[in-house]
Amino acid sequence: MTCPACRRIADNFPAGSIEIKGQFFPEHRHEVLSLIRNIEKLENGERPLERIISIEDQEHGIVLTTTGIHIARRIGEALSRSYKGHFSFKYLDAQKSIRVQWER
């Protein structure tokens, strides 16, 4: 039997979406991605089904998708706490999915 996180990954059906954009990101890409991977490790230790599905380059930044809502919000909060900028999130589908945006 496949776990729920593995099923979401196989079906490419994310629960979380994080859009990271702004002039700050290209200049600090490596640092930001390291922070994101560290948050993923911490979150996965607490909630093993919370994982990053993909990180895709976009014209103005990147978009990450996740298997759960907790990791998406935690990444957004960590970016805001560490680098300031504009952070927002919105729960969708009766809190079964989340869209996070961070820009600086």
N, CA and C atoms as an extended XYZ file, in Angstrom:
312
Properties=species:S:1:pos:R:3:atomname:S:1:resname:S:1:resid:I:1 pbc="F F F"
N         0.852       -1.189        0.000 N   MET     1
C         0.000        0.000        0.000 CA  MET     1
C         0.892        1.245        0.000 C   MET     1
N         0.540        2.217       -0.803 N   THR     2
C         1.304        3.452       -0.936 CA  THR     2
C         0.864        4.456        0.128 C   THR     2
N         1.843        5.135        0.744 N   CYS     3
C         1.505        6.142        1.757 CA  CYS     3
C         0.877        7.364        1.066 C   CYS     3
N         0.121        8.171        1.816 N   PRO     4
C        -0.538        9.341        1.225 CA  PRO     4
C         0.435       10.324        0.567 C   PRO     4
N         1.604       10.537        1.172 N   ALA     5
C         2.583       11.463        0.593 CA  ALA     5
C         3.116       10.919       -0.728 C   ALA     5
N         3.457        9.637       -0.753 N   CYS     6
C         3.956        9.021       -1.993 CA  CYS     6
C         2.901        9.060       -3.089 C   CYS     6
N         1.645        8.880       -2.710 N   ARG     7
C         0.546        8.949       -3.691 CA  ARG     7
C         0.428       10.359       -4.264 C   ARG     7
N         0.519       11.379       -3.402 N   ARG     8
C         0.464       12.775       -3.879 CA  ARG     8
C         1.616       13.058       -4.843 C   ARG     8
N         2.809       12.546       -4.510 N   ILE     9
C         3.975       12.755       -5.369 CA  ILE     9
C         3.763       12.051       -6.709 C   ILE     9
N         3.340       10.805       -6.676 N   ALA    10
C         3.124       10.030       -7.907 CA  ALA    10
C         2.035       10.654       -8.780 C   ALA    10
N         0.994       11.167       -8.145 N   ASP    11
C        -0.124       11.775       -8.879 CA  ASP    11
C         0.119       13.247       -9.202 C   ASP    11
N         1.235       13.809       -8.710 N   ASN    12
C         1.517       15.238       -8.841 CA  ASN    12
C         0.298       16.055       -8.407 C   ASN    12
N        -0.160       15.776       -7.197 N   PHE    13
C        -1.347       16.410       -6.631 CA  PHE    13
C        -0.962       17.085       -5.306 C   PHE    13
N        -0.298       18.245       -5.380 N   PRO    14
C         0.205       18.895       -4.167 CA  PRO    14
C        -0.896       19.464       -3.285 C   PRO    14
N        -0.604       19.507       -1.984 N   ALA    15
C        -1.489       20.172       -1.031 CA  ALA    15
C        -1.014       21.609       -0.803 C   ALA    15
N         0.270       21.857       -1.073 N   GLY    16
C         0.816       23.187       -0.869 CA  GLY    16
C         1.553       23.698       -2.086 C   GLY    16
N         1.468       25.000       -2.287 N   SER    17
C         2.186       25.673       -3.365 CA  SER    17
C         2.821       26.924       -2.772 C   SER    17
N         4.119       27.105       -3.030 N   ILE    18
C         4.845       28.255       -2.497 CA  ILE    18
C         5.494       28.989       -3.655 C   ILE    18
N         5.116       30.231       -3.840 N   GLU    19
C         5.704       31.061       -4.895 CA  GLU    19
C         6.713       32.006       -4.243 C   GLU    19
N         7.951       31.944       -4.731 N   ILE    20
C         9.029       32.789       -4.224 CA  ILE    20
C         9.509       33.655       -5.370 C   ILE    20
N         9.425       34.972       -5.192 N   LYS    21
C         9.842       35.855       -6.280 CA  LYS    21
C        10.395       37.155       -5.730 C   LYS    21
N        10.923       37.945       -6.620 N   GLY    22
C        11.495       39.235       -6.252 CA  GLY    22
C        12.968       39.293       -6.591 C   GLY    22
N        13.538       40.479       -6.543 N   GLN    23
C        14.935       40.692       -6.895 CA  GLN    23
C        15.895       40.043       -5.911 C   GLN    23
N        15.462       39.825       -4.685 N   PHE    24
C        16.315       39.235       -3.660 CA  PHE    24
C        16.670       37.780       -4.002 C   PHE    24
N        15.705       37.049       -4.538 N   PHE    25
C        15.897       35.611       -4.729 CA  PHE    25
C        17.071       35.239       -5.637 C   PHE    25
N        17.189       35.783       -6.845 N   PRO    26
C        18.304       35.352       -7.699 CA  PRO    26
C        19.677       35.577       -7.062 C   PRO    26
N        19.804       36.656       -6.318 N   GLU    27
C        21.075       36.984       -5.676 CA  GLU    27
C        21.383       36.077       -4.482 C   GLU    27
N        20.357       35.495       -3.883 N   HIS    28
C        20.511       34.680       -2.680 CA  HIS    28
C        19.919       33.281       -2.864 C   HIS    28
N        19.859       32.819       -4.093 N   ARG    29
C        19.226       31.547       -4.427 CA  ARG    29
C        19.750       30.386       -3.572 C   ARG    29
N        21.063       30.216       -3.527 N   HIS    30
C        21.648       29.086       -2.797 CA  HIS    30
C        21.272       29.134       -1.313 C   HIS    30
N        21.366       30.311       -0.723 N   GLU    31
C        21.050       30.497        0.691 CA  GLU    31
C        19.571       30.199        0.981 C   GLU    31
N        18.690       30.699        0.119 N   VAL    32
C        17.248       30.485        0.294 CA  VAL    32
C        16.915       29.003        0.153 C   VAL    32
N        17.482       28.350       -0.864 N   LEU    33
C        17.206       26.926       -1.060 CA  LEU    33
C        17.755       26.090        0.093 C   LEU    33
N        18.871       26.486        0.668 N   SER    34
C        19.409       25.785        1.841 CA  SER    34
C        18.447       25.906        3.028 C   SER    34
N        17.910       27.102        3.233 N   LEU    35
C        16.932       27.299        4.294 CA  LEU    35
C        15.715       26.409        4.067 C   LEU    35
N        15.242       26.362        2.840 N   ILE    36
C        14.069       25.543        2.511 CA  ILE    36
C        14.340       24.070        2.797 C   ILE    36
N        15.499       23.571        2.408 N   ARG    37
C        15.847       22.158        2.657 CA  ARG    37
C        15.975       21.876        4.157 C   ARG    37
N        16.497       22.840        4.912 N   ASN    38
C        16.584       22.667        6.365 CA  ASN    38
C        15.200       22.604        6.998 C   ASN    38
N        14.293       23.448        6.532 N   ILE    39
C        12.913       23.421        7.037 CA  ILE    39
C        12.261       22.088        6.669 C   ILE    39
N        12.522       21.599        5.467 N   GLU    40
C        11.965       20.310        5.053 CA  GLU    40
C        12.438       19.202        6.004 C   GLU    40
N        13.708       19.187        6.352 N   LYS    41
C        14.241       18.171        7.274 CA  LYS    41
C        13.572       18.261        8.643 C   LYS    41
N        13.441       19.473        9.169 N   LEU    42
C        12.800       19.658       10.470 CA  LEU    42
C        11.336       19.202       10.431 C   LEU    42
N        10.629       19.630        9.421 N   GLU    43
C         9.212       19.290        9.294 CA  GLU    43
C         9.033       17.791        9.111 C   GLU    43
N         9.888       17.183        8.309 N   ASN    44
C         9.784       15.754        8.057 CA  ASN    44
C        10.043       14.952        9.342 C   ASN    44
N        10.877       15.469       10.224 N   GLY    45
C        11.107       14.810       11.507 CA  GLY    45
C         9.872       14.811       12.387 C   GLY    45
N         9.073       15.865       12.292 N   GLU    46
C         7.844       15.982       13.083 CA  GLU    46
C         6.640       15.359       12.380 C   GLU    46
N         6.610       15.515       11.059 N   ARG    47
C         5.485       15.031       10.243 CA  ARG    47
C         6.061       14.348        9.002 C   ARG    47
N         6.317       13.040        9.075 N   PRO    48
C         6.992       12.328        7.979 CA  PRO    48
C         6.291       12.404        6.620 C   PRO    48
N         5.014       12.709        6.599 N   LEU    49
C         4.295       12.785        5.322 CA  LEU    49
C         4.398       14.161        4.671 C   LEU    49
N         5.043       15.109        5.345 N   GLU    50
C         5.209       16.466        4.809 CA  GLU    50
C         6.529       16.532        4.038 C   GLU    50
N         6.438       16.659        2.722 N   ARG    51
C         7.629       16.657        1.864 CA  ARG    51
C         7.489       17.677        0.746 C   ARG    51
N         8.630       18.042        0.169 N   ILE    52
C         8.631       18.868       -1.041 CA  ILE    52
C         8.462       17.932       -2.228 C   ILE    52
N         7.534       18.250       -3.105 N   ILE    53
C         7.321       17.457       -4.321 CA  ILE    53
C         8.247       17.950       -5.423 C   ILE    53
N         8.236       19.265       -5.651 N   SER    54
C         9.056       19.802       -6.735 CA  SER    54
C         9.454       21.240       -6.454 C   SER    54
N        10.528       21.649       -7.131 N   ILE    55
C        10.976       23.041       -7.133 CA  ILE    55
C        11.177       23.387       -8.602 C   ILE    55
N        10.355       24.286       -9.099 N   GLU    56
C        10.398       24.632      -10.520 CA  GLU    56
C        10.775       26.094      -10.714 C   GLU    56
N        11.733       26.327      -11.589 N   ASP    57
C        12.102       27.695      -11.939 CA  ASP    57
C        10.982       28.331      -12.751 C   ASP    57
N        10.693       29.578      -12.431 N   GLN    58
C         9.719       30.385      -13.159 CA  GLN    58
C        10.434       31.639      -13.647 C   GLN    58
N         9.770       32.409      -14.459 N   GLU    59
C        10.372       33.621      -15.010 CA  GLU    59
C        10.826       34.591      -13.920 C   GLU    59
N        10.042       34.706      -12.850 N   HIS    60
C        10.337       35.693      -11.812 CA  HIS    60
C        10.700       35.066      -10.465 C   HIS    60
N        11.102       33.799      -10.448 N   GLY    61
C        11.462       33.144       -9.190 CA  GLY    61
C        11.298       31.643       -9.296 C   GLY    61
N        10.760       31.036       -8.237 N   ILE    62
C        10.516       29.599       -8.231 CA  ILE    62
C         9.147       29.304       -7.623 C   ILE    62
N         8.647       28.117       -7.918 N   VAL    63
C         7.433       27.610       -7.295 CA  VAL    63
C         7.748       26.232       -6.734 C   VAL    63
N         7.480       26.065       -5.448 N   LEU    64
C         7.640       24.772       -4.786 CA  LEU    64
C         6.265       24.178       -4.586 C   LEU    64
N         6.173       22.864       -4.685 N   THR    65
C         4.940       22.176       -4.323 CA  THR    65
C         5.263       21.199       -3.201 C   THR    65
N         4.280       20.980       -2.340 N   THR    66
C         4.483       20.135       -1.171 CA  THR    66
C         3.336       19.144       -1.004 C   THR    66
N         3.615       18.098       -0.242 N   THR    67
C         2.599       17.083        0.018 CA  THR    67
C         1.620       17.505        1.104 C   THR    67
N         1.980       18.504        1.899 N   GLY    68
C         1.118       18.919        3.000 CA  GLY    68
C         1.068       20.423        3.170 C   GLY    68
N         0.104       20.865        3.956 N   ILE    69
C        -0.069       22.304        4.185 CA  ILE    69
C         0.898       22.830        5.239 C   ILE    69
N         1.278       21.992        6.201 N   HIS    70
C         2.130       22.460        7.301 CA  HIS    70
C         3.512       22.881        6.807 C   HIS    70
N         4.124       22.062        5.968 N   ILE    71
C         5.462       22.378        5.473 CA  ILE    71
C         5.432       23.643        4.610 C   ILE    71
N         4.390       23.823        3.824 N   ALA    72
C         4.298       25.012        2.974 CA  ALA    72
C         4.235       26.280        3.824 C   ALA    72
N         3.391       26.269        4.833 N   ARG    73
C         3.283       27.450        5.693 CA  ARG    73
C         4.575       27.664        6.482 C   ARG    73
N         5.173       26.583        6.954 N   ARG    74
C         6.405       26.699        7.733 CA  ARG    74
C         7.542       27.283        6.890 C   ARG    74
N         7.627       26.903        5.631 N   ILE    75
C         8.643       27.468        4.735 CA  ILE    75
C         8.399       28.962        4.544 C   ILE    75
N         7.157       29.345        4.286 N   GLY    76
C         6.826       30.763        4.126 CA  GLY    76
C         7.154       31.578        5.366 C   GLY    76
N         6.813       31.034        6.538 N   GLU    77
C         7.111       31.733        7.790 CA  GLU    77
C         8.618       31.858        8.013 C   GLU    77
N         9.375       30.818        7.670 N   ALA    78
C        10.836       30.861        7.831 CA  ALA    78
C        11.458       31.897        6.903 C   ALA    78
N        10.973       31.980        5.666 N   LEU    79
C        11.475       32.985        4.728 CA  LEU    79
C        11.197       34.386        5.259 C   LEU    79
N         9.990       34.603        5.750 N   SER    80
C         9.609       35.908        6.273 CA  SER    80
C        10.432       36.275        7.509 C   SER    80
N        10.623       35.324        8.399 N   ARG    81
C        11.385       35.560        9.625 CA  ARG    81
C        12.861       35.835        9.317 C   ARG    81
N        13.415       35.087        8.363 N   SER    82
C        14.845       35.196        8.055 CA  SER    82
C        15.187       36.367        7.152 C   SER    82
N        14.328       36.645        6.175 N   TYR    83
C        14.672       37.630        5.150 CA  TYR    83
C        13.674       38.781        5.034 C   TYR    83
N        12.688       38.812        5.921 N   LYS    84
C        11.627       39.828        5.879 CA  LYS    84
C        10.850       39.708        4.569 C   LYS    84
N        10.588       40.808        3.886 N   GLY    85
C         9.832       40.750        2.643 CA  GLY    85
C         8.337       40.660        2.894 C   GLY    85
N         7.586       40.352        1.846 N   HIS    86
C         6.127       40.246        1.927 CA  HIS    86
C         5.729       38.770        1.898 C   HIS    86
N         5.039       38.320        2.938 N   PHE    87
C         4.616       36.932        3.089 CA  PHE    87
C         3.102       36.882        3.236 C   PHE    87
N         2.468       36.018        2.460 N   SER    88
C         1.029       35.829        2.600 CA  SER    88
C         0.692       34.372        2.314 C   SER    88
N        -0.430       33.943        2.837 N   PHE    89
C        -0.893       32.589        2.564 CA  PHE    89
C        -2.410       32.576        2.574 C   PHE    89
N        -2.951       31.585        1.874 N   LYS    90
C        -4.401       31.440        1.794 CA  LYS    90
C        -4.724       29.958        1.760 C   LYS    90
N        -5.593       29.546        2.681 N   TYR    91
C        -6.056       28.163        2.668 CA  TYR    91
C        -7.153       28.029        1.620 C   TYR    91
N        -7.161       26.907        0.941 N   LEU    92
C        -8.151       26.624       -0.091 CA  LEU    92
C        -8.829       25.286        0.232 C   LEU    92
N        -9.929       25.008       -0.406 N   ASP    93
C       -10.613       23.708       -0.267 CA  ASP    93
C       -10.835       23.326        1.187 C   ASP    93
N       -11.427       24.212        1.957 N   ALA    94
C       -11.724       23.954        3.364 CA  ALA    94
C       -10.474       23.528        4.133 C   ALA    94
N        -9.376       24.225        3.890 N   GLN    95
C        -8.086       24.028        4.556 CA  GLN    95
C        -7.419       22.700        4.211 C   GLN    95
N        -7.725       22.144        3.045 N   LYS    96
C        -7.048       20.928        2.587 CA  LYS    96
C        -5.855       21.256        1.703 C   LYS    96
N        -5.747       22.528        1.293 N   SER    97
C        -4.586       22.969        0.521 CA  SER    97
C        -4.280       24.423        0.889 C   SER    97
N        -3.069       24.840        0.526 N   ILE    98
C        -2.623       26.189        0.883 CA  ILE    98
C        -1.790       26.767       -0.262 C   ILE    98
N        -1.925       28.065       -0.467 N   ARG    99
C        -1.098       28.790       -1.419 CA  ARG    99
C        -0.325       29.844       -0.632 C   ARG    99
N         1.008       29.753       -0.707 N   VAL   100
C         1.889       30.663        0.024 CA  VAL   100
C         2.638       31.515       -1.001 C   VAL   100
N         2.780       32.793       -0.685 N   GLN   101
C         3.555       33.693       -1.533 CA  GLN   101
C         4.548       34.455       -0.665 C   GLN   101
N         5.784       34.535       -1.146 N   TRP   102
C         6.797       35.333       -0.471 CA  TRP   102
C         7.584       36.085       -1.536 C   TRP   102
N         7.796       37.365       -1.266 N   GLU   103
C         8.501       38.207       -2.230 CA  GLU   103
C         9.337       39.232       -1.496 C   GLU   103
N        10.530       39.444       -2.071 N   ARG   104
C        11.377       40.524       -1.568 CA  ARG   104
C        12.273       40.989       -2.692 C   ARG   104
